[in-house]
Amino acid sequence: MKVTLDRINDDYLLDAKGPNGVSVRIDNKTEDTVQGASPMELVLMAIGGCNAIDIISILKKQRQPIDAYRVEVTGERLELDKARPFKAAHVVVYLEGDIQPAKALRAAQLSFEKYCSVSKTMSGCVEVTHEIILNGEPIE
């Protein structure tokens, strides 16, 4: 896989494209006129997006009707020399629909432990945890 990033202003704004040609704007969040996501925001978005695609795919295959899907990812950072890498990320998946709780839990477990390339890439350096809220109620 190859991505390209082109600077599009005199500051930090970048236009990033992957093999599919879709643009993503990346910017320095300390600027006054932020026009894109920061690289660290993109890391959290990648965790949430990868797991969302897996979970939705698994539930669709199980014929579980998803009326709404939302995910929140919170990252916890540490001070390491001059950098501030993530040490942990917590994902909260909000599902709405006539979904069997056991199937929602299993879909999440498969995503986080087996399928999600982003979560697996982070393993060993970032602890990624998750919880599922189904129709407003936490499930275990």
N, C-alpha and C positions, 0 to 999 in steps of 0.2 A: 504494500500500500504506500502511496505517495501523496502528500499534501503540499500545497504551495501557499505562501503568505506574501502578499504584496502591500507595501506601504502606500496609503492613499491620501495622506495629508502631510503637513510639515511636522507633525508631532508623532504620536504613537499608534494612530488608527491603522489597523491592518484588515485586509480582506483575505480571508482564508478559504481555500477551496480544496475539497477532496476529489477523488476520481469521478464522482457523479456531477461535479461542476456547481454544486450548491454553495452559495456564499455564506460565510459566518463572519460577523464583524467582531474584532478583538481590539480592546483599547486599554489604556492605563487608567485604572479607576481613580487615581489621584488627580486627574485632570478636571477642570471645571465643567467642560462639556463632554461628558462621557458618551460615546456613540456605539459602544460594543461591550461585550462581556469581558471580564478579566480572565487571564489564563487559569487562575485558581477557581473562579466561578465555573469555567468550562469543565474542570475536573469533576466538580460535584454534579454538574448537569450530565456529564458522561456516565457517571455511576447511576444516576436516576434513570436516564434514558435507556441504557443497556438493560437494566433490570426490568423496566417497563415493557420493553419490546418482548423480552422473554416471558414475563408473567402474562401479558395479554395473549401472546401466541399459545401458551400452554392452556390457558382458560378457554380460548376459542376452540382448540382441538378437543377439549372436554365438553364442549357445548354449554359452557357456563355464560349466561348473558350478562355482559358488562354494560351497565347504563352510564357509569361515569368512572373515570380513573384519574387520580391526582397523586402526585408524589412530592414529598418535601425531603430534601437532603440537607443535613446540617453537618458542617465540618468543624472539627476541633484542631487547632493549629498549635505548634510549639515553636519556641525560639531556638534556632540552631545556627550559631554564628550570625551571619547577616540574613539568612533565609528564614522563612516561616512555613515549613512544609506541614501538610496534614498529618496528624497522628491517629485520628479516628474520624469516621463518617457514620452518621446514623440516618437511615432511610425509613421514612414513614410512608407506607402505601395506603391510600384511601380508595377503597373500592365500593361501588354502589351497584346493586343488582341482585337478582335471584341466584346468588352464587353459594354453593355449599362451602361452609367454612373450612372443612378438611381439604377441599380441593384448592382453595385460595392459599392455605398454609403450604401445601405441597408444591404448588407452583412457585411460591416465593423461595422455598427451600431449594428447589431445583435450580432456580435462577442464581441465587447467591452462592450456592455451593458447587454447582456443576457447569452451568452454561455461560454466565456473564463474563465475557473476556475482560471487561474493565475491572470488575470486582476481583477477578483472579490476578490481574496485573498488579493491583494494589496490595494483594495479600503478602504478608511478610513485612510490610512497612506501614500500612494503614489498616487499622481494625475497622472493618465495615460490618455494622450491625443493622438489623431491620425489625420492623413491627408492621402488622397488618391491622387496619381499621376497616371493618366490613359493615356497611350500612350504619355508620356512626358508633359501632361497638368494637373495642379491641378483641382480637381472637388469639388464642394460644394453641 
